[in-house]
Amino acid sequence: MKKGLAFFLLSFFLIVGCKKKKDNITEPTEQADHYSGDTIDVVRYGVPKFILINYCELEKIHRISKFRSGFGHDYSDNFENCLSMKHYFEFHDSVDWASVKIFSPIAGTINNIYYEWAGAKLQITSKDHPAIYIEIFHIDTLRTFTIGDTVKAGEQLGTHVGNQTDSDIAIGVQTPNGRKLVSYFDVMSDGLFEQYQLRGVAHRNSCIISQQARNADTLKCNGERFLNSGQTPNWVVLN
């Protein structure tokens, strides 16, 4: 009887002990969100496709300059130089360019305001992806913005300043190794890009000159001024 009781107690404590050990095992955590920090390793993880809303009225656009184009002026990052790493949006001649509405495509905070020769440039840091910011150029703003103001995705910021210049947008990413510029088409959602497909843009890469292609067709600069525009077509014309 005593032997049976001892065996029972020993078995009980062994089972309880094993259960406690199992309960204390650290289970694998979910994969970290690589896009929510102050930097993004773009080489390793790419960039999120999170923009759902056009920054301007798509139906009024005639053509868009390609990322890394030779149009405009040098606008480059810490990794490349002498090329335009933003997109110019040129509107139809039949449109009053000063009437084209400009929206914030993201929810975020205005962290810089520049008053240029033609309107204002607003720099907005993403609320959901703080390593990413957008810059929209040549805005006739609806109101006086101050640094620290928050904006909602789809909120109208103003209108384009007029036909004296194109509208342009740039996307910047803070990486562990410095500031990197990426294409607007890299960060828009599939749903948003479908709207451009309906206007004849077959692929995202149709709006991007690859780094390899640009290196094979280099541009020359004097300061920020392009001395040539390259052999690669600089524009995508919408239908």
DAWO-V698573 format. One record per run of one state. SS is the DSSP state (~ for helix, > for strand, _ for the rest). FROM is the first residue (numbers start at 0). LEN is the number of residues. If there is no record, write none. Layout:
BEGIN
{{SS	FROM	LEN} {SS	FROM	LEN}}
END
This chain:
BEGIN
{{_	0	1} {~	1	22} {_	23	18} {~	41	4} {_	45	5} {>	50	1} {_	51	4} {>	55	1} {_	56	1} {~	57	3} {>	60	5} {_	65	1} {>	66	1} {_	67	1} {>	68	1} {_	69	5} {>	74	1} {_	75	8} {>	83	1} {_	84	2} {>	86	5} {_	91	5} {~	96	3} {_	99	1} {>	100	3} {_	103	4} {>	107	8} {_	115	4} {>	119	7} {_	126	5} {>	131	10} {_	141	8} {>	149	2} {_	151	4} {>	155	5} {_	160	6} {>	166	9} {_	175	2} {>	177	5} {_	182	1} {~	183	4} {>	187	1} {_	188	1} {~	189	8} {_	197	6} {~	203	4} {>	207	1} {_	208	2} {~	210	6} {_	216	4} {>	220	2} {_	222	2} {>	224	2} {_	226	8} {>	234	3} {_	237	2}}
END
